[in-house]
Structure formats: structure tokens, C-alpha cells
Amino acid sequence: MLCAIHQPQYLPWLGYFEKMARADVFVLLDNVQFKKNEWQNRNRIRTSQGWQWLTVPVRHGLGQRISEVRLNAAVDWRAQHRKAVELNYRKAPFFGQYWPRLSALYDLEWDSLGELNIAVVRLLAELLGVSTRLVTSSELPVTSGKTQRLVDICRALDCDAYLAGAGCEKYMDFGLFSSSGIQLEVQAYRHPVYPQQWGRAGEGFVPYLSVLDLLLNCGPESLTVLRGAGARE
């Protein structure tokens, strides 16, 4: 079985779900340190001017895990994000089909960033049609760190192969996988070009946005578009 592991992100990009779709088990790594100014509490959507950030405001302390990070209730980010998506995607072909389910996330009062992101990832996976089993790392009896944590998660889930992200050579000890009898694969993702709001396909196309952009523009074909862009090294 093939395992992939990644921190739960807010409205992740296409490559995140391509990795998930290829795996048999996808682990949401919610008990590792939160990293500010990365993708754990923000992502980008398309606008008439190019793109904009959607950022979830957080209150966090040094060294806190993602599951421990609390949202900043003093900022009405839910209304801001809802308005931004509605303004920029209300004329997208599949907005009416998917927005009621997505909008419902903003009706809920979220306290934990981890819980918010896990709910967002699960819903987007469902809407895309990704049937991969999802597991949160905090459910598993694994306490090791760095590469050993990844190996131990694979073992805990009886997986004999691991799908790593691009650039993994910078932080992973490949030898630990081979010595543990776990086959290592590396994702090499080629971003697709698809019809977008505010421009024709290939003309002014903005890549590396939230998968929300693909879903609202391409609807039921989104997973086909997403999967067709994947490649193996």
C-alpha cells in the first residue's frame, strides 16, 4: 500500500490532492509544528487583477503544533473569505453546484486551525471525488521525529511504499526508508492549464492557486484534469 503524508492546509492547491488521489492512505500530519507564513493558514484564489490571499488569522505560540493553534476570533475572517469567493467566482460554471456545501463551512464557528483545515481537506476531497482513506497523525501511536516519524507512520498503517513531495531530498533521510523495506516514490507534479474565470485557458492563466479555483471552473472534470497533470520521476 502507498502512503502519503502532509500537514493539513487551508484550501490546498492541486498538487496536494494529486498526491492524495495517488495514495491508498493519506495522513494529515496535524501534530507537527505550525509554520507561520506558509500554507497552513492561507492560500490564493483568482481575481480580475490576478490573485489574492485568503488568510485565516491565528493566535499561536512558539513551537505550537498545528492542532494546538487557535484562531483569532477578533477578526471576522469567515465573512471576508465568503465575500471574496462569492465576488470572484459567482459567475464560474460550477459555482452554484458546489458553493452551498463550501459556504456551509463558513457558517460554523471554528476555534482550532487543525480542525478547520481537516474539515476543509475532507470536504474538498469528497467534492473532487477522491476516495483515498484519510487519517490524522494524532490518532496514531507514533512519537518519533523527522524522517523516522514518516517511516513509523508507514509501519503503523502497514504501508510498504511512501509518496514524498518534490524537494524531499532537502529534509529526508532516504536511507531510513530503504533500511525499513519501504519503497520511496517522489511526486513530480506538472500543473495543468484549464479554463479560468477572468481569462481563457492559456491566456493570462494563473497557476498554483487553491484547488477551489479548479473545482468551481471545471466541476466534475476536476479530478481528471488534476490527475492528468501528475507524473512520476
C-alpha positions in Angstrom: 0.0 0.0 0.0 1.1 3.5 -0.8 1.1 6.2 1.9 1.4 9.9 1.5 1.7 12.3 4.4 1.2 16.1 4.6 0.2 18.8 7.0 -3.4 19.8 6.9 -3.6 23.0 4.8 -6.2 25.7 4.3 -7.8 25.3 0.8 -4.8 23.4 -0.6 -3.5 23.6 -4.2 -3.9 21.0 -6.9 -0.7 19.1 -6.2 -1.9 18.3 -2.7 -4.9 16.5 -4.0 -3.0 14.8 -6.8 -0.7 13.3 -4.2 -3.8 12.2 -2.1 -5.5 10.7 -5.2 -2.4 8.5 -5.9 -2.1 7.2 -2.4 -4.0 4.4 -0.7 -3.8 6.2 2.6 -3.2 10.0 3.1 -2.1 11.1 6.6 -3.0 14.6 7.8 0.1 15.5 9.9 -1.6 17.6 12.5 0.8 17.1 15.4 3.8 18.8 14.0 4.9 22.4 14.5 2.9 25.2 12.9 4.8 27.3 10.4 3.8 30.9 10.0 3.6 32.5 6.6 3.3 29.1 4.8 0.2 27.3 3.5 -1.2 26.1 6.8 -3.5 29.1 7.3 -3.6 30.7 3.9 -4.0 30.1 0.2 -4.7 32.0 -3.0 -7.8 32.5 -5.3 -8.1 34.0 -8.8 -9.4 37.6 -9.2 -9.8 40.0 -12.1 -6.5 41.5 -11.0 -4.6 38.2 -10.8 -4.9 36.6 -7.4 -5.3 37.4 -3.7 -4.6 35.7 -0.4 -7.3 34.2 1.8 -5.6 34.2 5.3 -7.1 32.7 8.4 -5.9 34.8 11.4 -4.3 32.8 14.2 -3.1 33.1 17.7 -0.1 30.9 18.2 3.0 30.5 20.4 6.5 29.4 19.6 6.7 25.7 18.9 2.9 25.0 18.9 1.6 22.1 17.0 -0.9 22.7 14.2 -3.6 21.0 16.4 -2.8 23.5 19.2 -3.1 26.7 17.1 -6.2 28.8 17.9 -8.0 31.2 15.5 -8.2 34.9 16.2 -11.9 35.5 16.9 -11.4 39.3 16.8 -11.2 39.1 13.0 -14.3 38.2 11.0 -12.3 36.2 8.5 -15.3 33.9 7.7 -17.3 36.8 6.3 -14.2 38.1 4.5 -13.5 34.8 2.8 -17.1 34.1 1.9 -17.4 37.5 0.3 -14.1 37.1 -1.6 -15.1 33.8 -3.1 -18.6 34.9 -4.0 -17.3 38.1 -5.6 -14.7 36.3 -7.7 -16.4 33.0 -8.6 -20.2 33.6 -8.7 -20.1 33.5 -12.5 -17.9 30.4 -12.6 -19.6 27.5 -14.4 -19.9 25.3 -11.3 -20.2 27.8 -8.5 -23.9 27.1 -8.0 -23.3 23.3 -7.7 -20.5 23.4 -5.1 -20.8 26.7 -3.2 -23.7 25.7 -0.9 -21.5 22.9 0.6 -18.4 25.0 0.7 -20.2 28.1 2.1 -21.5 26.0 5.0 -18.0 25.8 6.3 -18.1 29.5 7.0 -21.4 29.2 8.9 -19.5 27.3 11.6 -17.5 28.9 14.4 -14.0 27.4 14.3 -11.6 27.6 17.2 -8.8 25.3 16.1 -6.8 25.7 12.9 -6.2 21.9 12.8 -9.9 21.1 13.0 -10.8 23.8 10.3 -8.1 22.5 7.9 -9.0 18.9 8.3 -12.7 19.7 7.6 -11.7 21.7 4.6 -9.5 19.0 3.2 -12.1 16.3 3.8 -14.8 18.3 2.1 -12.7 19.2 -0.9 -11.6 15.6 -1.4 -15.2 14.5 -1.3 -16.3 17.1 -3.9 -13.4 16.2 -6.1 -14.3 12.5 -5.9 -11.0 11.4 -4.2 -11.8 8.2 -2.3 -8.4 7.8 -0.6 -8.6 6.8 3.1 -7.8 9.9 5.3 -6.1 9.5 8.7 -4.9 12.2 11.2 -1.4 11.5 12.6 -2.6 12.4 16.1 -4.7 9.2 16.0 -1.5 7.1 15.5 0.8 5.7 18.2 3.9 7.5 16.7 6.1 9.9 18.7 9.3 9.9 16.7 10.5 12.9 14.7 11.8 13.9 11.2 12.2 11.0 8.7 11.7 8.4 11.4 8.2 9.7 12.0 7.3 9.2 8.4 8.7 5.6 8.4 6.9 4.8 11.7 3.6 6.1 10.3 4.0 3.9 7.2 4.7 0.9 9.5 1.7 1.8 11.7 -0.6 1.7 8.7 1.0 -1.4 7.1 2.2 0.6 4.1 5.2 -0.7 2.1 5.6 2.4 -0.1 5.8 6.2 0.6 5.0 9.0 -1.8 7.1 12.1 -1.0 6.7 15.6 -2.2 9.1 17.4 -4.5 12.2 18.8 -2.7 12.1 16.0 -0.1 15.8 15.4 -0.5 16.4 18.6 1.5 14.9 17.2 4.7 14.5 13.4 4.4 17.0 10.6 5.1 16.3 8.3 2.1 18.3 5.5 3.7 15.8 5.1 6.6 13.2 4.1 4.0 15.4 1.5 2.2 16.6 0.0 5.5 13.0 -0.3 6.7 11.9 -2.1 3.5 9.7 0.8 2.4 9.8 1.8 -1.3 10.2 5.5 -1.8 8.4 7.4 -4.7 8.7 11.1 -5.3 5.9 13.3 -6.7 6.8 15.4 -9.8 3.7 17.5 -10.5 3.1 19.3 -13.8 0.5 22.0 -13.3 -2.4 21.8 -15.8 -3.8 24.7 -17.7 -7.6 24.9 -17.6 -10.4 27.4 -18.2 -10.4 30.1 -15.5 -12.6 33.0 -14.6 -11.1 36.3 -15.8 -9.4 34.8 -18.9 -9.4 32.0 -21.4 -7.4 28.8 -20.9 -3.7 29.6 -21.6 -4.3 33.4 -21.8 -3.3 35.1 -18.5 -3.6 31.8 -16.7 -2.7 31.9 -13.0 -1.3 28.6 -11.6 -0.7 27.4 -8.1 -4.0 28.6 -6.7 -6.3 26.8 -4.3 -8.0 23.7 -5.8 -11.1 25.7 -5.2 -10.3 27.5 -8.5 -10.2 24.3 -10.4 -13.4 22.9 -8.8 -15.6 25.9 -9.5 -14.3 26.2 -13.0 -14.2 22.6 -14.1 -16.7 20.8 -11.9 -17.0 17.0 -12.3 -14.0 17.0 -14.7 -11.7 18.5 -12.0 -10.2 15.2 -10.8 -9.5 14.1 -14.4 -7.7 17.5 -15.0 -5.8 17.2 -11.8 -4.8 13.5 -12.3 -3.8 14.1 -15.9 -1.1 16.6 -14.7 0.7 14.1 -12.5 3.9 12.4 -13.4 6.4 10.1 -11.7 10.1 10.6 -11.6 
